[in-house]
Amino acid sequence: MRDDPRRAAAESASTPARVEPVPGEPAATAVIGGERALLVADYHAGYEAGLRYERGVDVPSRAPDRRERLVSLLERTDPDRLVVLGDLMHSIGDPGGAERGELEVLFESFAADLAVTVVKGNHDGRIETWLADGDDIEAAVDVVPGDGIALGDVGICHGHTWPSRAALESDVLCLGHEHPCVRLEDEVGGSRVERAWLRGRLDPAPFRDRSEYEGVSWLERADESPPKAIVVPAFNDLVGGTWINVTGQSFLSPFLPAGLAEGEAYLLDGTRLGPYDSV
């Protein structure tokens, strides 16, 4: 994996950062600092156990299916690094038995040389106390704060807080948390809900009044384009989300939708729906 010539070529290239959705999947690939990365968001391990505890709803566990889908994606895209954009687990506090067991089996399924970066989401509780300490997980795992970091020219964050300065100063900002969905209707009144991507550029307006971003060049210079922004759909297909094209729906992120300029929606199969608020 490490000697693949495409990585050597990518490392020396000076092209802007590119984040490409994997056709038909809630995942994307990117070249980050010479590494090929696979990005996913909102895995929500243990979600079914959470439904039983929180709502009294008994749903059979889909943990094996989630694991198989992610492992298949890793085999298909052959990345050096897996990047999870927050909410790897579902419980707010320490992971429970079923949830922790699901994650341990998941990590045991990864290739030995796969590096993993986990952005800490609002559901990830005290995940760093066991995921990165090496006691239960053999993989090389970095747990980073929820406001994010820059990996090469790609900024990553979860989206439940304002992004870090480093993430905002990247060429493209990738986040999860929102679980964007669109409700589609046919000519006879039938409807369905599908997961969707949101893509656009950041709008400077909501960021300019925040002191932590003072000096960020694209906020102060009209001739400099803001970073691209990509809201990644939830990997877990049970968790629902924000219906981005339904009037009255509130976004979850503190900087959305105001912080997304001319945002467009895309289905997982790549179908371009156009401006998300007029789908």
Secondary structure, 3 states (H helix, E strand, C coil): CCCCHHHHHHHHCCCCCCEEECCCCCCEEEEECCEEEEEECCCCECHHHHHHHHHCCCCCCCHHHHHHHHHHHHHHHCCCEEEECCCCECCCCCCCHHHHHHHHHHHHCCCCCCEEEEECCCCCCCCHHHHCCCCCCCCEEEEECCCCEEECCEEECCCCCCCCHHHHCCCEEEECCCCCEEEEECCCCCEEEEEEEEEEEECCHHHHCCHHHCCCHHHHCCCCCCCEEEECCCCCCCCCCCECCCCCCCCCCCCCCCCEEEEEEEECCCCEEEEHHHC
